[in-house]
Amino acid sequence: MKETRVSSSYTSNDLLSSLNGEDARRSLNYQTIAQSAEEVGEVQNAPALSMGPYLISSGQTKLLDAISVYSQRGTQYDQLRLLFMNSTALRIWREMGQRPWVIGAQHRPPSTALLTFGVPFSE
């Protein structure tokens, strides 16, 4: 069982969700996933390399136009890479056996993040 880690990156979006309840949480389309240096070193932990083959082998290619994954370099050893996944991507990631460390949520990925797999964010 994975240990629960408390993130020091609790954001104003997290506070907004806790104050406004479920309505605010629905608008937070992207979950922020932190990956440590060890996780980044394993190829299977890169959605751009592992998610496509998984979707093909599991017969779920129709989801390719619903998945959106952005990434950004982190600044800490335990958060070396940040992934921003929409709900479909996160569901598939977990289905693949990954155990993501969710450290936050936001409406859209930051402008500094790069699309690494799937389709771009749109409103």
C-alpha positions in Angstrom: 0.0 0.0 0.0 1.4 3.4 -1.0 2.0 5.8 1.9 0.0 9.0 1.9 2.2 12.1 1.4 1.1 15.5 2.4 2.0 18.1 -0.3 3.4 21.4 0.5 1.9 22.7 -2.7 -1.6 23.1 -1.5 -3.0 25.7 -3.9 -5.6 28.4 -3.8 -7.6 26.1 -6.2 -7.6 23.4 -3.5 -8.9 26.0 -1.0 -11.6 27.2 -3.4 -12.8 23.6 -3.8 -13.0 23.1 -0.1 -14.9 26.3 0.4 -17.3 26.0 -2.5 -18.0 22.3 -2.4 -18.6 20.0 -5.4 -19.5 22.7 -7.9 -16.1 24.2 -7.7 -14.4 20.8 -7.9 -16.2 20.0 -11.2 -14.6 23.0 -12.9 -11.1 21.7 -11.9 -10.6 19.7 -15.1 -6.9 18.7 -14.5 -5.4 16.8 -11.7 -1.7 17.6 -11.0 0.4 14.5 -10.6 3.9 14.6 -9.1 6.5 12.1 -10.1 9.8 11.6 -8.2 13.2 11.2 -9.9 12.9 7.4 -9.5 9.5 7.3 -11.2 10.8 9.5 -14.0 13.6 7.0 -14.6 11.1 4.3 -15.5 9.8 4.4 -19.1 6.4 3.0 -18.2 5.8 6.2 -16.0 5.9 8.4 -19.1 2.3 8.7 -20.5 3.7 9.7 -23.9 5.4 6.4 -24.3 3.1 4.0 -22.4 -0.4 5.2 -22.8 -0.8 4.8 -26.5 0.3 1.2 -26.6 -2.0 0.4 -23.7 -5.0 1.9 -25.4 -4.3 -0.1 -28.6 -3.8 -3.4 -26.7 -6.9 -2.9 -24.6 -9.0 -1.9 -27.6 -9.7 1.6 -26.3 -8.3 3.7 -29.1 -11.6 5.7 -29.3 -10.4 7.5 -26.1 -7.5 9.0 -27.9 -9.5 12.1 -28.7 -10.6 12.5 -25.1 -7.3 12.2 -23.3 -5.2 15.3 -22.5 -1.9 15.1 -20.6 0.5 18.0 -20.2 3.9 17.9 -18.4 6.3 20.3 -16.8 9.6 20.0 -15.1 9.4 20.1 -11.4 11.8 21.8 -9.0 12.2 19.2 -6.3 13.7 15.6 -6.2 10.3 14.1 -5.2 8.5 16.3 -7.7 10.9 16.1 -10.7 8.1 15.9 -13.2 4.6 17.3 -13.0 1.8 15.8 -15.1 -1.5 17.6 -15.6 -4.2 15.0 -16.6 -7.8 15.3 -17.4 -10.2 12.9 -15.8 -10.1 10.4 -18.8 -6.3 10.3 -18.8 -6.2 9.8 -15.0 -8.7 7.0 -15.2 -6.7 5.3 -17.9 -3.4 5.9 -16.0 -4.9 4.1 -12.9 -6.3 1.4 -15.1 -2.8 0.8 -16.3 -1.7 0.0 -12.8 -0.1 3.4 -12.1 -0.5 4.9 -8.6 -0.4 8.6 -9.1 0.5 11.1 -6.4 -2.1 13.7 -6.9 -0.9 17.0 -5.4 -3.6 19.4 -6.7 -6.2 20.3 -9.3 -6.8 23.2 -11.6 -9.1 24.4 -14.4 -6.4 24.1 -17.1 -2.7 23.3 -17.2 -0.3 26.2 -16.7 0.8 28.0 -19.8 4.4 26.7 -19.3 3.3 23.0 -19.5 3.7 21.2 -22.8 1.1 18.8 -24.3 2.7 15.4 -24.1 -0.1 13.1 -25.0 -3.6 13.4 -26.4 -5.6 16.4 -27.4 -5.1 20.1 -26.3 -7.3 21.6 -23.6 -10.4 23.3 -25.0 -13.4 25.1 -23.5 
